[in-house]
Amino acid sequence: MQLPEHIPTGSRVVVRVAAGLGQTDGRMKFCDYIGHVTSWDGQTLHLLRDPAANGSRPEQAIRLPADSIVALKPIPERQYPFGRRDGSSPETAKERD
């Protein structure tokens, strides 16, 4: 894939990386990472991976080599229907007011 020369720091992206061949079926496997770009030098993408929505995985700082990236695209910020990003609910905010 032709990767851009510049990726703005702080951009939220989804990155698909080739993970190798599956042992059972021999087909190519992929892994997707969603997060915010911390740096891009044309060779390595540094990404602050978003935490899992269900809380099973905290955010992670990861490095992805350019030659393993097969797709890259910008995505909008995550919506928080359960409340605010800090974990508080709208009801908690009303109680404080």
C-alpha positions as CSV (number, residue, x, y, z in Angstrom):
1,M,0.0,0.0,0.0
2,Q,1.2,3.5,-0.8
3,L,1.4,5.2,2.6
4,P,1.2,9.0,3.0
5,E,4.4,11.0,3.6
6,H,2.8,12.9,6.5
7,I,0.2,11.7,9.1
8,P,-0.8,14.4,11.5
9,T,-0.1,13.7,15.2
10,G,-3.3,13.1,17.1
11,S,-5.2,11.7,14.0
12,R,-7.5,8.8,14.9
13,V,-6.9,6.0,12.4
14,V,-7.6,2.3,11.8
15,V,-4.6,0.4,10.6
16,R,-4.8,-3.1,9.1
17,V,-1.6,-5.1,9.5
18,A,-0.6,-8.5,7.9
19,A,-0.4,-11.0,10.7
20,G,0.9,-14.0,8.6
21,L,-0.6,-17.2,7.3
22,G,-3.1,-19.1,9.4
23,Q,-1.9,-22.5,10.5
24,T,-5.2,-24.4,9.8
25,D,-6.2,-23.0,6.5
26,G,-3.1,-21.3,5.1
27,R,-5.0,-18.1,4.4
28,M,-3.6,-14.6,5.1
29,K,-4.6,-13.3,8.5
30,F,-4.9,-9.6,9.5
31,C,-5.0,-7.6,12.7
32,D,-6.7,-4.2,13.0
33,Y,-5.5,-1.4,15.4
34,I,-7.6,1.7,16.2
35,G,-6.0,4.6,17.9
36,H,-4.3,8.0,17.8
37,V,-1.1,8.6,15.9
38,T,1.8,9.7,18.1
39,S,4.4,9.9,15.3
40,W,5.1,8.7,11.8
41,D,8.6,8.8,10.2
42,G,7.7,7.0,7.0
43,Q,9.2,3.7,8.3
44,T,7.3,3.2,11.6
45,L,3.9,4.3,12.8
46,H,3.7,4.9,16.5
47,L,0.1,4.6,17.7
48,L,-1.7,5.0,21.0
49,R,-4.2,2.2,20.7
50,D,-7.6,2.8,22.0
51,P,-8.7,0.8,25.1
52,A,-11.3,-1.9,24.4
53,A,-14.9,-0.6,24.7
54,N,-15.8,-3.3,27.2
55,G,-12.8,-2.5,29.4
56,S,-10.9,-5.8,28.7
57,R,-7.8,-4.0,27.4
58,P,-6.3,-0.7,28.5
59,E,-4.8,1.7,25.9
60,Q,-1.5,0.6,24.5
61,A,1.5,2.4,22.9
62,I,2.4,0.3,19.8
63,R,4.8,0.5,16.9
64,L,3.8,-0.8,13.5
65,P,6.5,-1.2,10.7
66,A,5.4,0.4,7.4
67,D,6.1,-2.8,5.4
68,S,3.4,-4.7,7.5
69,I,0.7,-2.1,7.0
70,V,-1.8,-3.1,4.3
71,A,-4.5,-0.5,4.9
72,L,-4.8,2.8,6.7
73,K,-7.7,5.2,7.0
74,P,-8.9,8.0,9.2
75,I,-11.9,7.4,11.4
76,P,-14.0,9.7,13.6
77,E,-13.6,10.0,17.3
78,R,-15.4,7.4,19.4
79,Q,-18.8,8.3,20.7
80,Y,-19.6,7.7,24.4
81,P,-23.3,7.0,24.6
82,F,-23.1,5.8,28.2
83,G,-21.9,9.2,29.4
84,R,-18.8,11.3,29.3
85,R,-15.3,10.2,28.3
86,D,-14.1,10.5,31.9
87,G,-16.6,7.8,32.9
88,S,-19.1,10.1,34.6
89,S,-22.7,10.0,33.7
90,P,-24.9,13.0,32.8
91,E,-26.8,12.4,36.0
92,T,-23.6,12.8,38.1
93,A,-22.9,16.1,36.4
94,K,-26.5,17.4,37.3
95,E,-25.9,16.4,40.9
96,R,-22.7,18.5,41.0
97,D,-24.5,21.6,39.6
